[in-house]
Amino acid sequence: MPAPVVKRNKLFFSYTLRDGVVSNSLLSEIYTILVKTYDIFIDLLHNDSIDKQARVLNELKSSQYVFVLKTPMIEESSWVDIEIAETRKMGIPLFFIDLKEGCSNDEKIKKITSFVQSTIKEIK
C-alpha cells in the first residue's frame, strides 16, 4: 500500500459526542466556516465508507494538522486515544482546543475557528 500523501492545509478534527459539548450542528458550523480556506475531515460529517475505522486512519494520515476538541469526557473515547497516538507517531502537528460545558455554540464556534486560523497562520 502506498504511503498517504499529506494534503496542504488539510485539517482533521478529533472529538467525542459523549458529553454533549460537541454536536452535529457545531461540527457542521465549523466545517461551513473553515472549508472556505481548508480541506477538512470530520468523521461524523464525511465518513460514508463501509470500513469507517480504516477511513478515519487514512484521512488522519493524509492530514497536515490535527485538532482535538477537548471536552470533559474526551479521555473516555478509545478512538480519540487512537487518533492522538497515531498523530504523534506520524509527527503530525497536534493541537488541543479546550471546550467547556455551558458555552453557547456561537462561543464554541468562535473559539475553534479563531484558534485554527491563528495557529495555522503562526506555523507558516
Secondary structure, DSSP 8 states (H G I E B T S, - for coil): -------TTEEEEE---TTSSS-HHHHHHHHHHHTTTSEEEEHHHH---SSHHHHHHHHHHT-SEEEEEE-TTGGG-HHHHHHHHHHHHHT--EEEEE--TT--HHHHHHHHHHHHHHHHHHH-
